[in-house]
Amino acid sequence: MSKLSVPEIRLLAGLGVQGDAHQGACVQHRSRVAQDPMQPNLRQLHLIADELHGELQARGFRVQAGSMGENVVTRGLDLLALPRGTRLHLGETAVAEVTGLRNPCVQLDGLQTGLMAAVLGRDERGGLIRRAGIMAVVLADGEVRPGDRVRAQLPPLPHLPLERV
């Protein structure tokens, strides 16, 4: 699940990150393939906020870019507050569309005990809050490098909240 930091990734329209285990037009995640291998892949690109890494590190977890399977780490952008359909412009030419929240799985506890619980929370009504990043599909090809700007373009109103994908 963990990924190494690399000097650049290439995003491929309709497929995801070149060479990534989740690359493809149809689902690649084992549990989803078992349900229906022809489902569209709404999880081509995983983005996570570096601020979450910092919070987890302060709590004693050993996490860094890529350790939770994320492809892109952002800073200063409230990913979890973005509405569904937001277009993210990454680097010079790549564009991805936000599809939903990452649903963290027990594999996180295989990295470090308690990590899955640490990326989950509850709201004031007791509803589950998923904080392990967001998922997107790739709309336009391009290279993405550390330090590249990520610009969010909100969809037309009404904005739809993110749900797990």
N, C-alpha and C positions, 0 to 999 in steps of 0.2 A: 504494500500500500504506500509506503513512504517513497518519496521521489527525491532525487538529488537536485541541488541547485545547478543550473546550467546557464551559460552566457546568453542563450536565446532559445525561444521555442517558436515553432511555426504553427500558426493556426490555419486550418483548412476548412473552407466554407462547407457546411453540411456534414462535416466529419468530426472536427475537434482538433486536438493537439496531435500533430504528426508524431507517430511512434508511441503514443500513450495507450495503455491497456483499455481505456474507455473510448478510443477513437472509433467512430462508425456512425452511419446514419440510423441504424437500429440499436436497441439497447445492448450494452455489453456487460452490465453488472450481473453477476451470476444469478441472484435471486429473481431478477426481472426477466432474464433469458428463460429461466425455468417456467415462468408464468406465460410468456408469449414472446418469442425471439424476434417477432416482426414489429414490436412496439417502436415508435420513434424514440430516438435517443435524446432525451431532454437534459442529459448530464454530460455533455461533450467537454465542458470546461468548468473547472472548480476554482472559485475565487474565495479567498479568505482574507480577513483584515489582520494586518500585522499587530494592531492593538490587542487582538485576542491572544496572539502569541505572547505579548508582554504581560498580559493579565495571568495567563497560565504559568509563565515562567516565575512570576512573583509568588505564585501558589506552590512552587516547587516542581512543576512539570518541566521536563527537558524536551521542549518543542522548538522547532525552527522552521524556516521556509521549506515546505515540501513534506514535513514529517507526518502530517495528517492527510496526505494524498492530494493536496492542493496544487494546481498548476500555476496560479498567479496569486501573488500576495500584494495587497493594496495598503495604502496608508492615507488617512485623512478622508476616506470616503465611507459613509455609513452604509455598507452593503446591505445589511439586514432591513434597512428602512426603505430600500428601493422598491418601487412597484413592479409587478410582473410586466414584462414587455419593455423594460428600460433597455436602451441600446448603450452598450459600453464600447467606446472607441479606444482601442489599445494601440499604443505606438503610432506609427504613421498611417497604416492602412487597415489594420484588423478591426472588425466589428463583431460583437457578440450580443445576443439578446438574452436577458435574464428570464429564466423559466421558473425558478423557485428556490426553496431552501434545501440545503443538503440535509438529508436525514442521517445523522450519525449512527454508526452501527457498532456492535460489540468488538469489532476488530480494533477499535481505538484502545480498548483495554488490553489488547495483546501488545500494544506499544508500551503502555504504562497503566498500571492499575488505577482506576478511578478517572481516567481521562474522558471516557464517554459521559459520565455524570457531570464532569466539569464543564462540558460544552452544552449541557442542557440546563434549563431553568424553568421557573414557573412565574406566570404573571399574577396580578392581584386577584384574579378569579380562579387561579389554579390551573390555567391552561398551560400546555407545554410550550416552551420557547426553545427553538433550535438555534444555536449560535455558531455552528461549525461551518459557516460560510454559505455561499449561494452557488447555484448551478446555472449554466447558460448554454445556448447553442451558438455555433459560429456561423455568422452571415457573410463575412468577407475575409479573405485570406490576408495574412500578414505576419511579420515577425514581431515578437514581443521580447524586450530585453529589460533587465533590472534597471530601474530608474525611469522607464518610459512613463509618460503621462497616461492616465486613465480618465476619460471624460464621460460622464453619464448624461444621456439624452433621454428625458422622461417621455413616456408615451402620452397620447392624448387622454384627457379625462373621460370617464372616471378612472382613477387609478385602482388597480386590483392588488390587494395585499399578496405577499408571497406565501405560498403553501409548500409543503414538502413535495419533492419530486424524486 
